[in-house]
Amino acid sequence: MVKIAILGYGTVGSGVWEVLQKNQTSIDRNADEQIRVKYVLDLRDFPEDEVQKYIVHDFDTILNDDEIKIVVEVMGGVEPAYTFVKKALLNGKSVVTSNKELVAKYGAKLLKTAKEKNINFLFEASVGGGIPIIRPLNQSLTADEIYEITGILNGTTNYMLTKMSKEGLDYDEVLKTAQDKGYAERNPSADVEGFDACRKIAILLSIAIGKQIDYESIYTEGITNITKADIDYVTQMSMSIKLLASAKIDNNGVWARVSPVIIGYENPLSMVNDVFNAILVKGNVIGDVMFYGKGAGKLPTASAVVADVVDAVKHLNRNIMTAWSSEKLDILDIDGVEVSKFIRISYTDKEKAINAVKNLFGTDKIVFSKNNDYEFAFITNVETEKIINDKINQLINETCVSEVLNTIRFEG
C-alpha cells in the first residue's frame, strides 16, 4: 500500500479526493498497488465532510511521516507551495502538482532536485487540465524536433470569445456570465489578461527545448480590448477569433506570444469552442498533432493529477521525467517577429483614409463596417511587428484618420 498526502482541499484538491474514492478499484489495478490518502492539508476544517478525519493543519506532520511516499500539491500560487514541494522532494517524497505558476517559475529546479533524489516531480495537470500534453512531449514525440506549439490554453477566455461570436454579446456581458457559471473568478485578470495562458506556453516551450523560458519575457496580451464591433468584422469575414498562446523555433531563435488572433476556418483551432482547449504541436517528422479536450474544471484536472499519482507509484524508486535544465534561453524580441494585423480605424474623410492606408501599408484588403459609416478595417501584409507599429503611428498623424480603434493579429 502506498500512502499519499494532498496539500489543499479546494476545487482541485476535493476533485482529487473524489476521483480517488470513486475510482479506487480501477486506480489500484492500474497502479498495481493500493493507493490511500493518509493526510489532507488545509487551514480549514470540514466537519460535514468525510475528509475531516484526514485533515491536518501542519505540513510538518506530512513531511516527517515516512509512510508518505507521494505528496499531491493542489494549493495554487507560488508560496507556500514552493517551500512545501521543495521540502517534500528533499525528504525523498515524489510530488505531483497541477500548479502552473509553480511549474513555470521553478519547474527546472524542482525537476533537478527530484532527479538527484531518484524520485519524481510530475505536473501533467499544470497545462491542459485533463488534456494529456506533458507526457506526449516527454515520451511520444521525443523522436521529433518540435518547431511550433500553438494552443487555446485558457477555457475561460475561449468561452467568452465563443459567446461574443455566437450571440453577439459584448465583453462585459460575457464576463458576467462566465463569472456566474464559475468559469471566471471574481478577479478574472489571470485569465482575461492572458497571464494563465502565458505560464502554460512557457512550460510547454521549456519542455520542448529543454531549457528554462521565463514567462515574464513572453509578450502577453489578453482579450479585454476585444469589442462587439471587432467580433462583427470577424463574423463578416467568416473567420474566428481566439486567444492563442504560440511558440515557434527556427534558425533565427525562439519566440513566444500570447494574444488574440483572427484565424480562418481551415485552421483546426477555429472550431474549438466554449470551455474546451486544444494544443497544436508541429514536429519535423510527425507533422501536425492536436490534443483536444476540457482544459480546466474540477474533475478533468483531478483526473490528470491522479494519473500522475499512478505514474509516480509505478516509479517510486526511479526518476522518469525529462531533462529541463535551469539554463535560461532568451527569446526573440517580439518587434522582430513577422505578422499580419487587422486594423480598425475611424475617419473624417473616407476616400482620403482609404488612400492613406493603401499608400502606407500597400494593401487593398479593406473591410467596411455594416453598422458604422465612419469606420473601416483593413488587413496588413506580412511585415515585422515594429514596421507595422511604425506605420500605425504614421497613420495616426494623418488628418483624415480620427483614431485607430483596435489592432488584432491576423492569420488568414
N, C-alpha and C positions, 0 to 999 in steps of 0.2 A: 504493500500500500504506500502511495506517495501522498504526503501531506502538503497542502499549499495554503498560502495566505493571500487575501485580497485587500489591497490598500484603497479604500474609498467605496462607499456604498451609495453612490449617486446613480445617475441614469445608466451608465455602462456597467458599474460595479454590480448593481442589482440585476442587470441583464446577464452578467457572467454567472451570478449565483443561480438565476432562473434556468439558464441553459444547462448548467452542471446538474441541477436537480432533475430537470425534465428529461434529459437525455443520458442519464447516468449509465444505463446499461450499455448503450452503443458507444459512449465515450470510453468506458472501461475496456470494452472489447477492442476498439481501435488503438488504444494505448497499450494493450496487453498488460494492463496494470490497473489496480483500483486507484482512483484519484478522489481525494476527500479534502474538503475545506476544514481547516482547523481554526483559523482566525479570520475575522473581518475587521480591519482597522477603520474607525471613523470617530469623529469628535462627538457625534450624536448617539443617542440610544434609540432603539426601535422596539418598544415594549409590546407592540401589537403584531410584530413580525417574528417568524420562527428563526430569523437570522440572529436575533438578540443574544441567544446563548453562545454565539461565536464572536460577539463584538468585544473588541479590546480598544483601549484609548491610548496605549503607549506602544510606539513602534519597537522599542527595545524588547518587548515581550516576544515579538516575532523574530527579531534579529538574533536573540540569544537562545532560540529554540532549535536545537539540532535536528529535530524531526521535520522542520520546514525545509523542503528542497526547492520549492519554486514560489516566487513572490510575483503576484499579479498587480501591477501598478495601474490604476484607472482613476487617479485623483485629478489629473489635468494640471496644467501650469508647470512652471519650471521648479519652483521651490514650494514646499519641501520635497517634492518628488525626486529631484536630482540627488539630494542628500540621502534619502532613503534608498534609492536604487543603487547608488554607488556603494553604500554600506552593505547592502544585501549581497552584491556581487563580490565585494572584498571578503565577505564572510562565507563565500562558497555556495551561495544560493543563486540559481538561474532566475532571470527576470523576464516577464512578459509584460508588454505595455501597449496601450493604444494612444499614448500621449505624443502627439505630433510636435508640440513645442519642445518637449524634452528631447525627442529624437533629432529634430532639426538642429538643435543647438549643441547637444552633447553626444549624439549617436556614435561618432567615431571613437571618442574617448571611452564610452561605456563598452563598445564592442572590443576595444583593446584590453580593457580590464577583464571582460568575460573570457577572452582568448587566453590570457595569462593564467586564469584560474581553471581553464579547461571546462568551462560551463557555458551557458548561452544567454544572450540578450536578444530577444525576439520581439518584433514590432509590426507584424503584418497588418494589424488593425489601425495603424497610425496614418495611413494614406487613403486607402479606398474603403474603409469600413469593412463591409462584408465582401468586397471585391478582392480576390487574390491578385496581388501585383508584386509584392516584395519577393515572395518565394519564386515566382516565374523569372523575375530578373536575376535572382541568385542562382537558379538551377536550370530552368528550361531554356533560357535564352543565352546561356554563357558561351555558346559557340559563335554567337553573333557579335559584331561590333554595332552597338546601338548608336544611331546618329540623330534620332529625334524622338522626343516624348512630348505628346500634346494631350491634354485632358481637360474634361469638365470635372473638377475635383471638389466642388462645393455644391451640395444639394440644395441649400437654401437659396442661393442666387440663381441656380438653374430653375428652381420652382418659380421664383419671382419673374424671371425673364419669360418663362413659358406663359405665365398668367398674363403678363403685359401683352405678349404677342397674340395669344388666342382670344383674349377677352377685351382687348383694347383699354385696359386699366392703366392708371398712372402709377408711378413709383410708390408714392405714399400709401395708396390703396392696397397694393400687393404686399408691401412690407407689413402693414397691419394684419392682413390675412395670414401671412406667414407666421407672425407672432402669435396670433390667436390659435393657430393649428400646432404650435410648438416647434415649428421648423426654424424659427429665428428667435434669438434671445431678446430680452428687453433691451439690452445694449447690443445691437447687431453688428457693430463695427468690424469685428474679426471676419465676419462673412462678407458683408456688403462692400467693405474697403479692400477685399482681396487678400487679407493677411493669412487667412486659413489656407487658401489655395497656394499662396507663396511658400509657406512652410512645407507643404506636401510636395511641390515640384522640386524644392531644394533637396528633400530626402531622396526622391527618385533619381535626380541627376547625380547626387553624390554616390549612390549605389552604382549607377551606370558607368561612371568614370573612375570610381574607387578612391576619390579624393573629396575633401571637405569643401562644400559650397555654402558660404554663409548666406542665409536667406535675406539678411539686411542689404546685401548687394544686388538683389534681384529687383528690377523695375516692377512696381506693383501699382495697379490702378483698378479700382472697383467699379461698381455699377451705379453709384449714387448720382452720376450725371446723365444717365440714360433716361430720356423722357418719352412720353407717349408720341410726340412728334417724330422722334428718331425711329421708333417702332413702326410708325405709319410708313415711313420711307422704306424700311427694310421689308415690310409686307408687300409694298407696291413693287419692289424689285424681285419678289418671290424668293427671298433669302431668309436667313435665320441669324439671330444674334445670340452669342454665348460668351460667358466669361471663361476664357481659355488660359490655362497655365501651360506654357510652352518652353521647351529647351531644345536647342539644336547644337550639334557638334560637327564641325567641319575643319578643313585645313587651316582656317583663319583663327580658330579657337572655339570657345563655348559661349553661348549667350542664353539668357533665360528671361522670361517676361510673363507677367500676369496682367491681362487686360480684356475688356470686351472686344470681340471680333465679329464682324459680319462675314458669314460663310454661306456658300452655295449649298443647295440640297444634295449635290453629289458627294459632299463631304459627309461621311457616316456620323460624325459628331452632331450634325444638324438635326438628326432625328432623335437625339437623346433629350427627353423632356422631363418636366416635373422634378421630383427629388432624386431622379436617377443620375448616376455618374458614369463616365466612361473614360478610359485611358487608351490612347492610340500609341503604340510603340513601333518604331521603324528600325529594322536591322538590315545590315548589308547582305545577309544571306536569306533570312526568312521572309523579308519584305515587311508588309503591314500586318500587325496583330492588334486586335482591340479587345479590351476587357470591359465588361458592362455589368451593371447591377446597382443595387442600392448602396450608395457610398456612405450613408450615415444611418443613424437610428439605433435604438437600444439593442434589439436582438441581432440585426445584421453585424453590428460592431462586436457584440459579445460573442457571436459565433466565430469570428476571426480570432478573437482573443483566446477562446477555448481551444481552437485548432492549434494555436501556438503552444498552449499548455501541453497538449498531447504530444506535439513535436519535442518539447523540452523533456517530457517524461521518457520518451523513446531514446533520448540522447543525454541522459543525466551526467554521464562522465565523458562526454565527447563534444567538443566545440564544432558547430556546423555552420556558423554564419560566415558571410562573405567578407572579403577584405575591403574595408573602407577606412582609409588612413586619415590621420589628423592633418596631413599636409594640405594646406589650403590652395585652391585653384581660383585665381581671379578670373571673373567672367568679363566678356567684352562690354564696353560701354554701349548702351542702347542707341546712342546717337549714330553709331556706325552701322546699325542693322538696317537692311533694306526692307521696305514695307510699302504697301499701298494704303491710302486712307480715304475714308468717306468724310467729306467736309460739308457742313451745313451752314449757310450764311443767310443773312438778311441784307437787303439793299435799298438804296434810294432810287437808282436808275437801273432797270432790269438789263437793257442791252449793253450798257457800259460795264455792268458787273459780269455779264457773260463773257465779254471781250477781255476783261481783266483776268478772269480765270483761265481762259484759253491762252492768253499771252504769257502768263506767269507759269502755269502748270502744264501747258502743252496737251491738254486733254479736252475732248468733246463729250466725255461721259457725264452728262448733266441730267439730273432727275428733278422734275418740277413737282412742287407740293400740290396735292389735290385739295388741301384745306386752307392754304395761306398764299395769297397773291404777292406777298412781299418777301418771299424767301425761296431758295432752291438749294439742292445739294449736288455735289459732284464727286467723282472718283478720280484720285490722282493716279499717275503712272507710278511704277515701282522705282523708288529712289530711297536714299538713306533717310532715317528719321530727321537728322539735322537739316538736310537740304529741304525737306518738306516743311519743317517748322520755320525755317528761314523764309520760305516763300509765303507761309501763312502770315508771318509778321509783315511782309511787304503788302500782302493783300489787305490787311487791316488798315494800312495807310492810304488805300485808295478811297477817294471821297465818295465813290458810288457804293461802297460797301459799308453797311451800318455796323455789322457785328458778325464775328464768327461764333455761331451758336453752339456747335459741338464738332468734335473730331473723333472718329472711331476707326480703328484698324480694319482693313478690308482684305479678305481672301476670297476672291470670286471664283 
